[in-house]
């Protein structure tokens, strides 16, 4: 009898029926997704069968024809029917109840109600009930946010799949099959975000803690939660900020000055990202004392105090001095006339400007000849500046200093020139390309 051990699918069952007719032989398919379950195909039809060794003898139970119940229903029924077979319930008794219901819990309740009084009446909690109890014990009385409570992803992913199974019957394979697709997913943030690797990691940890507690209480005799190392290796795929191509820079600059409806502080912040390659976090926390208008130099301190807390201002925690192109210096002078008495240079109404204030003006911008352009982010301007410097053969050390990068150890150990004047020349050339030469 031809035999196959793969996860059952409708197409595989149809193929088995055709093969059995063609070869005039019985074809058996075992389901790799559910222990004991299989399909026998012969005489142009197929049936779900359950095979289980009882008292050193292999017993076989015909569950139903494949066109009567679905594969998922067969998988739900198999653990219950296999256990009832092992406990001595007869084929006819199970068949009579299956004709009334295909719900495994109703089936077991009906059979145990008719069984002899010596049978165990202990009802184990389901996975859904165990999750609810675990949450009640561990988190209800804590001050944790409802959005971070552990039962949210468990209710979304675990309970719909295996929530109705008794905790003693859940297998490691079942848990792994539910978590694996989420484990390898990148995910994103937000209320309606798709869960990703971090969510799958927390789900596995919470399930593991829940089953460890059940194990200590004697409810189960094993912990079926798979180890983290048994899942496929997760590789984080970084999402880079969208950048603007060189050919669109002059068009965007004209739009920023003449058509953009943002205020002067927002425009100045975008200009700093565009012409200096500054990080948005630095622009948000900019103070006028960092700008030397006479020397046309922008000095970034290592740290800055924000709402009484010291935060990094430069990524390397090293003071950095950057020359300012003349076009940007004019914008900064205009902005200073308006906000010179404020704590933060680019603030509106006394509040610091947010990254999103600049982002919404850049991400929605489209060139006239390319309405399908994806837009760009303020942080993506760093990639635009970096690409232009490389394409125009800027010296590596000068380029890295412009982008506020720390030099590699060997180059950093031997390099002594702060090269502020070469950087001034390169940044002015770049600004002239973006805005057009000063008249």
N, C-alpha and C positions, 0 to 999 in steps of 0.2 A: 504494500500500500504506500504510494508516494506520500512523503511527509514534509511539511515546511514549518519553520519556527520563526515567523515574522509577526509584526503587529497587524492584527486583522483590519482590513478595510473593505468597503463594499466592492471595489473593483477586484480585489484579490479573491473575494468569495465568488464573484461572477466568473472569474477565470478558472477557479477550481471546479465549478460546475461544468464548464465547457471541457476542461481536461478530463474530468471523470467520464463524460459521455464519449469523448474521442478515444480514450484509451480503454474504455470499458473496465475501469478499475476505480476503487474507492480512493478518494483523495482526502487527506487529513491535514488541517492547518491548525497549529497551536498558536495561541495569542501571546505574543511576547509582552503585551501590556497588562495581562491579568493571569495570575497563576490558576491552573486547573481548567481554564476555558479553552475550547477549541471548536473547530467546525469540521463536520464530515460532509463531503459532497459525493453523491452517487445517484444514479438513475435520474439525472436531470434536476435534482433538488439538493439543498444543503440544510443542515440543522446544526444549531449550537449544542455542543455536548460538554459535560463536565466530567472530568476524569480525576478520581481521587483514590489513593490507597487507604483502605479501611480494613483493619485487622489482617494485615499482610496480604490482602487481596485487592486487586485493582478493580474498582467499581466505576461504572459509566452511567451517567444520567443524561437523557435527551431533554434538553431544556425547552426548545421550541424551534420551529423552522425559521430560517434567516429572514423570510419575508413577513414574519409575524411580529417580531420584536427587533429593535435596533441594536447595533453593536454596543452602544453606551448602556442600554438597559441590561443587556446580557452581562456586561462587566459589573454592573451594580448588583445583580442577582447572584453572581457566581460565588463570592465569599460566603454569603448566607446559606445558599443551597449546599455548598461543599461542607460547611460546618454541620448542617442538619443531617447530611448523609453520614458523617462520622459519628453523630450521636445516635444513629439507629433509626431515624425516620425513614419510612418506606417510600419507594418511588411513586406509588399511587397516591399516598397521602399528600406528598409535595405537589404532585400534578393537579390534584383537585383544588388546592389552594391557589396554585398559579393560574388556574382558569378564572379565578375571581379577582386576583390582583397581581400586578407585577412590581409592586412596591416591596422591597426587601424587608422593611420594618413591619409592614402590615402582614406580610407572609409569615415572618417569624413569630409575631404576636399571636396570629391565628393558630399556628401549629402548636405553640407552647401551651395555649389555652386548652387544646384538645389532647395534649400529651399526658403521659402518666405523671402522677404526683411526685415521683422521685426525681424528676428532672429539675435542674437548677433554675431558679426563678430570679437570679441576680441579673439586673439590667445594667450594663455598662453605659457610661455617658458617651454620647457621640462627640465627634471632633468639634462640632459647633458649640455644644454645651461646655466642653472642656475649655475652649477658647474664651467663652463668656465668663466662666468661673475664674480662669487665670487673670483676666482683665479686672474682674471685681476684686480679687485678692491683692493684686499688685499695684493697680493704678487708680482705682476709683477715689480713694481718699488722698491721693497726692495732688499737687498743684500743677500737674503737667497739662499742657494745652490739649484740647480735643483733637486738633489737627495732627499732633504728634503721638497720640495714643496708639499702642501696638495693634489693636484689633481692627483698625481701619483697613490696612492692606490685607490682613488675614480674612476679613469679611469679604473683601473684594475679589480675592484670588483663591484662597484655600477653601472656604466654606462652599462656594458653588460647585467645586469639584469633588471634595471628599468630606464635606461637612456632615453628611448624614450617616457616615460610617462609624461604627463603634471604635473607640480609640485602640482597642486591642487588635483590631483587624487591619489597621492601616499599615501598608508596607512602605519600605524605603523607596522602592521604585516609584510608587504613586506620588510621594512627596517630591521626589526628584523631577518627575515629569511635569509637575505643576510649576515648580520654581525655576527650572532651567531656562525656559523662554524669557523669563523676566531677568534672570541672572546675566544673560548675555546682551541685554538691551541697554543702550546708553542712557535714555531717560532725559528729563528736563525739569525745570522748576515751574511752579505756578499751581493755581487751584485745580485746573483741568489737565495738569501735566500727566504724561504717561509714566508709569513707574519704571525705574531702571535698576541698575546693579545695586545701588545703595539700599533701595527698598527691598530687593530680594535678599540681601545680606541680613537686614533687620528681621525680615520674616523668618528666615532660617534660624536666627538666634532666638527669637521669641518662641518658636515652635520647639526648639531644643530645650529651652528652660521649662516650658510647659510640660513636656514629656518627662523631664527629669523629676519634676515635682510629682507627677503621677506615678513614676517609678518608685519614689520614696514612700508614697502613700500605699503602695501595693495594688494600685488600680491596674497597672500594666506590668508585664514582666520584662519589657525591653523598650529601648528608645529607638524608634524607627527613623528619626531624622538623620539624613545623610551628612557626612562631614563636608566642610567647605571645600576641602581638597578634591572631593569627588566630582565637583561641578567643572564644566569647561573653563579654561583659563580666560579671565576677563581682561581685555585690553582696552584701556581708556582711549577714546578717540577725541582729541581736543577739538573744539570748535573755534576757529580763528575769526577775528573780527573782519567784517567785510571792508575792503579797501576801495579807493577810487583810482581808476586808471589815469595815467598822465595826461592823455589827450582831452580829458573832461575837466581838468583843473581850472583853466581860464574861464570856461563857461560857468562852472559852479561859483567861482569868485565873483563874477559879474552878477549872478543871481543873488548871492549873499548880500552884496552891497546895495542893489537896486530893487529887488523884488521880494526878498525874504521879509516876512512880517515880524520877525523877532526883534527884541529891544537891543540896545547897543551893548549891554553886558553879555548877552547870549552870542551876538555876532563876534564880539571880541574873544570870547572863549573858544568858539569854533575856529577863528583865525589863529589862535595860539596852537591849537591842535594841528592845523593845516600847515602853518609856516615854521613852527618850532618842533613839531613832533612831541609836544608835551602830553603827558598822561592826563586823562580827565580828572583823576583824583587830585592832581596838583592844581589844576585850574579851579576846581571847586574850593580849595583851601588857600587860594592865592591872597596875599596881603600886599598892600602898596609898598610896604617897607622892603619887599623882595625885589622891587624894580628900581634900578639906578638909571634915571632918564638921561643924565649927563653922559654917562659912559655907555649907555645903550646895552646894559647887561642885566640879565634876570638871574638872581642868585637863589637857588633852591636849598633851604636848610635841611639837615638830616631828618628832623622831626618837627612837628607843630602841635600846639595844644588845641584840641577841638572839644568844646563843652567840658573842659576840665580834665580831659584824658589826652595823654601823649600818644600820637599816632605817627607812623612813618610818613614823611613827605616825599623822600626819594626812596626808590626801591632798594638801593644799595646801602642806605643809611649813611651816605657820604655827601657832604656839601658839593653842589654842582653849580658852575657858573656858565650861563649860556648867552651868547651875543644875540641881540634882537635886530631883525631887519628893519629898515626905515619904514616900510609900509605898516608893519605891525606896531611900531613905536608911535606912529600917528594915531592909530586907533586907541592905543592905551592912554595917550594924553587926553583924548576926547572923553574916554570912559572915566578917567580920574576926576575930571571936572564935575562929574555927576555923583560919583560914589566915594570921594576922597574922605568923607567923614564917617564912613561905614567900616565895621570891623573886617569884613571880607570884601576884597576888591570887586569881585564879580557877583554881587548880591542884588537881590530884588526884594524890596519891602523889608529889609533887615534880615532876610533869610538867605542862607547859602544857596547858590545855584546847584541844581542836581544834574547828574550825568544825562538823565532822560530829557531834560530841557534842551540840551544840544542835540541829543540823538534823534528826537522826533523831527528836527529840521533837516538832518542829513539822510536819515534812512528813507524818507519819503521823497527825496529829490530825484528827478529823472532827467537825463539829457534830452534835448529836443529831438535828436535823431535816433534815440534808443529808449522808447517808452517802457520796454521790458527790463530795463536795468534794475538790479536788485537794491540799489542805494548803498550807503556805506555808514559806518559808525565813526564817531570822533576818534576812538582808539585805533581804528583802521588807518587813520592818516599817518601813523608811524610806519606802517608797511609801505605806504605810498612814497614817503620821504626816503625810506631805506632803499627801495627799488630804484628811485631816481638817482641817488648818490652812487649806487653800484654801477648803474648803466653809464654814468658819466665819469667813471674811473676815479672816484674819491678815494683817498688813502684810507686804509682799513681803520687805523687808530683814530683818525679824524671822524670818520663815520660813526664809530662806536661812541666817541665822546659826545657827538651831536645827539645820539639816541639815549644818552645817559646809561650806557652799558658798562659794566666792569670788564676790563680787558682780561684775557686769559692769563693764567699765573705767570707764564714765561714772558709774554709780551709786557704785562703789567710791571714785572720786576725790572725790566730794562728800559722802559719808556719813561722819559723824564719831562717831556715838553707838554704843557697844558694846552697848547695850540689853540688859544682863543681867537687869534687873528685869522688863521686858516679856516676855522669854523665860521667866523663872521663872513668871510668871502664866499664860502659855499652856501650858507644860508641866504645871503643876499642874492646870489645867482638863482637859487631856487625860488625865492620870493618874486624876483623879476620875471621868471618863467610863468609863475602862477598869476600874478597880477598885471604883468606888463611893466616895462621900465618906468621909473619915476620921471615925470616931465619937469 
